[in-house]
Amino acid sequence: MARLRTNILEARDKDTLENMINRFLYDLPEGDFIDIKFSTYTFYDKHSVYTALILFKIT
């Protein structure tokens, strides 16, 4: 039976977050990736934080 796991990645810009996601998915065994959910939060109209919640399984 497979167990579901999550990983949250956080970055200050979209390009950095994209690179972090690609590195994480590269190390993940093929077929274990399930879904990614994205979110953006802006502080005082100046600083944004981009997050990605990655859902994957462990066999």
matplotlib code that plots the C-alpha trace (Angstrom):
import matplotlib.pyplot as plt

x = [0.0, 1.3, 1.5, 0.8, 3.3, 3.5, 6.3, 6.0, 8.4, 8.7, 10.5, 10.6, 10.1, 8.4, 11.6, 13.3, 10.2, 10.1, 13.7, 13.1, 10.1, 12.1, 14.9, 12.4, 10.6, 13.9, 14.8, 11.3, 11.0, 8.9, 5.2, 5.2, 4.2, 0.5, -0.3, 1.0, -1.0, 0.3, -0.2, 1.0, 0.9, 1.8, 2.9, 2.1, 2.1, 5.9, 7.0, 5.5, 6.0, 5.3, 4.6, 4.0, 2.4, 3.6, 1.6, 3.4, 3.3, 5.8, 5.6]
y = [0.0, 3.5, 6.3, 9.9, 12.7, 16.4, 18.8, 22.6, 24.8, 28.6, 31.2, 35.0, 34.8, 32.4, 31.4, 30.3, 28.3, 26.7, 25.6, 24.2, 22.2, 20.9, 19.7, 18.1, 16.3, 15.2, 13.3, 11.8, 8.2, 8.1, 7.5, 8.8, 12.4, 13.2, 16.9, 20.5, 23.4, 26.9, 29.9, 33.5, 35.9, 39.6, 41.5, 45.2, 45.4, 45.0, 41.5, 38.4, 34.8, 32.0, 28.6, 25.1, 22.2, 19.0, 15.8, 12.5, 8.9, 6.6, 3.0]
z = [0.0, -0.9, 1.6, 0.5, 1.5, 0.9, 0.5, 0.6, -1.3, -0.8, -2.8, -3.4, -7.1, -9.6, -11.4, -8.2, -7.2, -10.7, -10.3, -6.8, -8.2, -11.1, -8.8, -6.4, -9.2, -10.8, -7.6, -7.2, -8.7, -11.9, -11.2, -7.6, -8.5, -8.0, -8.0, -7.4, -5.9, -6.2, -4.0, -3.8, -0.8, -1.0, 2.1, 2.1, -1.7, -1.7, -1.0, -2.5, -1.4, -3.9, -2.5, -4.1, -2.3, -3.9, -3.3, -3.9, -2.9, -1.3, -2.3]

ax = plt.figure().add_subplot(projection="3d")
ax.plot(x, y, z, "-o")
ax.set_aspect("equal")
plt.show()
